[in-house]
């Protein structure tokens, strides 16, 4: 749960900016977006595997660039 405590003289714009920042950092926004629609377990597994392949490919490319330089 994300909380922002306000003093009597705090500005609303500041509080909203802090709240947005904390929600993004905590990962709640990503989780909300992911849970917006039901995803079948098989589709979730495929998406997870695809993300892992993408990460591995990215890591291999970074390693190749470091080795070449």
C-alpha positions in Angstrom: 0.0 0.0 0.0 1.4 3.4 -1.0 0.8 6.3 1.4 1.7 9.9 1.3 1.4 11.9 4.5 0.6 15.5 4.1 1.3 18.4 6.4 -1.1 21.3 6.7 0.9 23.5 4.3 1.8 20.9 1.6 0.8 21.5 -1.9 -1.6 19.1 -3.7 0.6 19.1 -6.9 3.6 17.9 -4.9 1.6 15.2 -3.2 0.2 13.9 -6.5 3.7 13.8 -8.0 5.0 11.9 -5.0 2.1 9.5 -5.1 2.7 8.8 -8.8 6.4 8.3 -8.3 5.9 5.9 -5.4 3.2 3.9 -7.3 5.6 3.5 -10.3 8.5 2.5 -8.2 6.6 -0.1 -6.2 5.4 -1.9 -9.3 1.7 -1.5 -8.5 1.0 0.2 -11.8 2.6 -2.6 -13.8 0.7 -5.2 -11.8 -2.6 -3.3 -12.3 -2.0 -3.2 -16.0 -1.1 -6.9 -16.1 -4.2 -7.9 -14.1 -6.6 -5.8 -16.1 -7.7 -8.7 -18.2 -7.7 -12.4 -17.5 -4.9 -14.3 -19.1 -5.0 -18.0 -19.6 -2.2 -19.8 -17.8 -0.9 -21.2 -21.2 -0.7 -17.7 -22.6 1.0 -16.4 -19.5 3.6 -19.2 -19.8 4.2 -18.4 -23.5 4.6 -14.7 -22.7 7.0 -15.4 -19.9 9.2 -17.7 -22.1 9.1 -15.0 -24.9 10.3 -12.4 -22.4 13.1 -14.7 -21.2 14.2 -15.3 -24.8 14.2 -11.5 -25.5 16.3 -10.9 -22.3 18.8 -13.6 -23.3 19.1 -12.2 -26.8 19.7 -8.7 -25.4 22.4 -10.1 -23.0 24.2 -11.9 -25.8 24.2 -8.8 -27.9 25.6 -6.7 -25.0 28.3 -9.3 -24.4 29.2 -9.4 -28.1 29.6 -5.7 -28.1 31.8 -5.7 -25.1 34.0 -8.4 -26.5 34.4 -6.6 -29.8 35.3 -3.3 -28.2 
